Amino acid sequence: MPDKIPCSAIVFDFDGTLADSMPFLESIGVEMMMKYIGISEEEATSRYRSTTGLPYEQQVKMSFPDDSRNQAAIEEFEHLKIERIFEQELFPDSVATVERVRTKGIDVFVSSSTFQPTIEEYFRRRGILHLFKAILGYRPGFEKGADHFNHIHKTYDIPYDKIVFVGDSLKDFERSRGFCRFIAVSRMFKARDFRRLGHKGPVVRHLSEVTSYVSTV
């Protein structure tokens, strides 16, 4: 049996962790870079994946600093995302995993680079918004990582060392550093990718495995 991580809160990433939305997001993210910046599909895919886990606005600006074409790419991406995000399905074990975590007496949060109202509406349409203690989404000056972890710590009086963040991207792991424990979900990135960055904690292939690594405080 794996060593248990004692925790009071589990924070799930949204895109690619709870929702099977990464193929869709990557397709439009790559398309916008090709359309507006004029790069090849191969280069656009590489740049998108190297910054996956960040808001698209930051992905584009990191890849093409001070490029006057960035804003048009960002605006069309966000328009297409809102238009079709509600079509993207949850992973088959997402709801059962969240419910099992709750039965352990552990609070469940969502931390995402998607806008908060969008995620709330996504869960509301599926009748599961009530499963989450709070939904934390992106807005300028308040994003996944330090902002969200500090908010959870201060608002809900949960110690940092009793928070576990579950995410599927290398950026998710990087943003957990110095704040909380991390469980990696191996989908777009493999275990070796997380290990290469220094992640020594659990790496799971299915979300349902998360519950075997956590316990109540």
C-alpha positions as CSV (number, residue, x, y, z in Angstrom):
1,M,0.0,0.0,0.0
2,P,1.3,3.5,-0.8
3,D,2.2,5.9,2.0
4,K,-0.8,8.1,2.8
5,I,-0.7,11.9,2.6
6,P,-2.7,13.4,5.4
7,C,-4.7,16.3,4.1
8,S,-7.7,18.5,4.8
9,A,-8.2,19.7,1.2
10,I,-7.7,18.3,-2.3
11,V,-7.4,20.8,-5.1
12,F,-8.1,19.5,-8.5
13,D,-7.0,21.1,-11.8
14,F,-9.9,21.3,-14.3
15,D,-8.7,21.0,-17.9
16,G,-7.1,17.6,-18.5
17,T,-7.6,16.5,-14.9
18,L,-11.3,16.5,-14.2
19,A,-12.5,17.3,-17.7
20,D,-11.2,15.6,-20.9
21,S,-10.8,19.0,-22.6
22,M,-7.1,19.1,-23.4
23,P,-7.3,17.7,-26.9
24,F,-9.9,20.3,-27.8
25,L,-8.0,23.2,-26.1
26,E,-4.7,22.2,-27.7
27,S,-6.3,22.0,-31.2
28,I,-7.7,25.5,-31.0
29,G,-4.6,26.9,-29.2
30,V,-2.3,25.5,-31.9
31,E,-4.7,26.7,-34.7
32,M,-4.6,30.3,-33.3
33,M,-0.8,30.3,-33.2
34,M,-0.7,29.1,-36.8
35,K,-3.4,31.5,-38.0
36,Y,-2.2,34.7,-36.3
37,I,1.6,34.2,-35.7
38,G,2.2,32.2,-38.9
39,I,4.2,29.3,-37.5
40,S,4.1,25.6,-38.4
41,E,1.8,23.2,-36.7
42,E,4.9,21.4,-35.3
43,E,6.3,24.5,-33.7
44,A,2.9,25.7,-32.5
45,T,2.2,22.3,-30.8
46,S,5.6,22.4,-29.2
47,R,5.1,25.9,-27.8
48,Y,1.6,25.1,-26.6
49,R,2.7,21.9,-24.8
50,S,5.7,23.6,-23.2
51,T,3.3,26.1,-21.5
52,T,0.3,23.9,-20.9
53,G,-1.4,24.6,-17.6
54,L,-1.1,28.4,-17.9
55,P,-3.9,30.7,-19.2
56,Y,-3.7,30.9,-23.0
57,E,-3.0,34.6,-22.7
58,Q,0.2,33.8,-20.8
59,Q,1.1,30.9,-23.1
60,V,0.9,33.2,-26.2
61,K,2.7,36.2,-24.6
62,M,5.5,33.9,-23.2
63,S,6.0,32.3,-26.6
64,F,5.8,35.6,-28.6
65,P,6.7,38.5,-26.4
66,D,5.5,41.9,-27.5
67,D,4.0,40.5,-30.8
68,S,1.2,42.8,-32.0
69,R,-0.7,39.8,-33.3
70,N,-1.1,38.2,-29.8
71,Q,-4.3,39.9,-28.7
72,A,-6.2,38.7,-31.8
73,A,-5.1,35.1,-31.2
74,I,-6.1,35.3,-27.5
75,E,-9.5,36.8,-28.2
76,E,-10.5,34.2,-30.8
77,F,-9.2,31.3,-28.6
78,E,-11.3,32.5,-25.7
79,H,-14.3,32.9,-28.0
80,L,-14.0,29.4,-29.4
81,K,-13.3,27.9,-25.9
82,I,-16.5,29.4,-24.4
83,E,-18.4,28.3,-27.5
84,R,-17.5,24.6,-27.1
85,I,-16.1,24.0,-23.6
86,F,-19.5,22.7,-22.4
87,E,-19.4,19.9,-25.0
88,Q,-16.2,18.5,-23.4
89,E,-16.9,15.5,-21.1
90,L,-15.6,14.7,-17.7
91,F,-13.3,11.7,-17.4
92,P,-15.3,8.6,-16.5
93,D,-14.0,8.4,-12.9
94,S,-14.0,12.2,-12.1
95,V,-17.4,12.4,-10.2
96,A,-16.8,9.1,-8.3
97,T,-13.4,10.2,-7.3
98,V,-14.6,13.6,-6.0
99,E,-17.4,11.8,-4.1
100,R,-15.0,9.4,-2.5
101,V,-12.7,12.2,-1.4
102,R,-15.7,13.9,0.2
103,T,-16.7,10.8,2.1
104,K,-13.2,10.8,3.7
105,G,-14.1,14.2,5.2
106,I,-11.7,16.1,2.8
107,D,-12.8,19.3,1.2
108,V,-12.6,19.5,-2.6
109,F,-11.6,22.6,-4.5
110,V,-11.0,23.3,-8.2
111,S,-8.1,25.5,-9.3
112,S,-8.0,26.3,-13.0
113,S,-6.7,28.6,-15.7
114,T,-10.2,28.7,-17.1
115,F,-12.5,31.6,-16.1
116,Q,-14.3,30.8,-12.8
117,P,-17.9,31.5,-14.1
118,T,-17.3,29.1,-17.0
119,I,-16.3,26.2,-14.7
120,E,-19.2,26.9,-12.4
121,E,-21.6,26.8,-15.3
122,Y,-20.0,23.6,-16.6
123,F,-20.5,21.8,-13.3
124,R,-24.0,23.4,-12.8
125,R,-25.1,21.9,-16.1
126,R,-24.0,18.5,-14.9
127,G,-25.7,18.9,-11.5
128,I,-22.4,18.5,-9.5
129,L,-21.5,22.1,-8.5
130,H,-22.5,21.2,-4.9
131,L,-19.6,18.7,-4.7
132,F,-17.0,21.5,-4.5
133,K,-16.1,23.7,-1.6
134,A,-15.1,26.4,-4.0
135,I,-14.2,26.9,-7.6
136,L,-11.1,29.1,-8.2
137,G,-10.6,30.2,-11.8
138,Y,-8.5,32.7,-13.7
139,R,-8.7,36.4,-13.7
140,P,-5.8,38.9,-14.1
141,G,-4.0,39.1,-10.8
142,F,-5.6,35.9,-9.4
143,E,-4.5,32.7,-11.0
144,K,-3.6,29.0,-10.4
145,G,-0.7,28.6,-8.1
146,A,0.3,31.0,-5.3
147,D,-2.9,33.2,-5.6
148,H,-5.3,30.2,-5.3
149,F,-3.3,28.4,-2.6
150,N,-3.0,31.5,-0.5
151,H,-6.8,32.1,-0.9
152,I,-7.6,28.6,0.3
153,H,-5.2,28.9,3.2
154,K,-6.5,32.3,4.4
155,T,-10.2,31.9,3.6
156,Y,-10.7,28.3,4.9
157,D,-7.9,28.2,7.5
158,I,-6.3,25.2,5.9
159,P,-2.5,24.8,6.5
160,Y,-0.4,24.6,3.3
161,D,1.0,21.2,4.4
162,K,-2.6,19.8,4.6
163,I,-3.4,20.8,1.0
164,V,-2.9,18.4,-2.0
165,F,-2.9,19.6,-5.5
166,V,-3.8,17.2,-8.3
167,G,-2.9,18.2,-11.8
168,D,-1.9,16.8,-15.2
169,S,0.7,19.4,-16.4
170,L,4.3,20.2,-15.6
171,K,3.2,23.8,-14.9
172,D,0.8,22.4,-12.3
173,F,3.7,20.8,-10.5
174,E,5.8,23.9,-10.8
175,R,3.1,26.0,-9.3
176,S,2.6,23.6,-6.3
177,R,6.3,24.0,-5.3
178,G,6.7,25.8,-2.0
179,F,3.0,25.5,-1.2
180,C,1.6,22.0,-1.0
181,R,2.0,18.4,-1.9
182,F,1.3,17.3,-5.5
183,I,-0.2,14.3,-7.2
184,A,0.5,14.1,-10.9
185,V,-1.9,12.6,-13.4
186,S,-0.1,11.1,-16.3
187,R,-1.9,12.0,-19.5
188,M,-0.2,14.5,-21.8
189,F,3.0,14.2,-19.7
190,K,4.5,10.9,-18.6
191,A,5.9,10.0,-15.1
192,R,9.5,10.6,-16.4
193,D,8.6,14.2,-17.4
194,F,7.4,15.0,-13.8
195,R,10.4,13.1,-12.3
196,R,12.8,15.1,-14.5
197,L,11.4,18.3,-12.9
198,G,12.0,16.9,-9.5
199,H,8.6,15.6,-8.5
200,K,9.1,12.7,-6.0
201,G,5.5,12.2,-5.1
202,P,2.7,10.0,-6.6
203,V,2.1,9.8,-10.3
204,V,-1.2,8.2,-11.3
205,R,-2.7,7.1,-14.6
206,H,-6.3,7.3,-13.5
207,L,-8.0,9.9,-11.2
208,S,-9.6,7.1,-9.1
209,E,-6.1,6.2,-7.9
210,V,-5.8,9.5,-6.0
211,T,-7.9,8.3,-3.1
212,S,-5.4,5.5,-2.3
213,Y,-2.7,8.1,-1.6
214,V,-4.6,10.4,0.8
215,S,-6.1,10.2,4.3
216,T,-7.8,12.6,6.6
217,V,-5.7,14.6,9.1
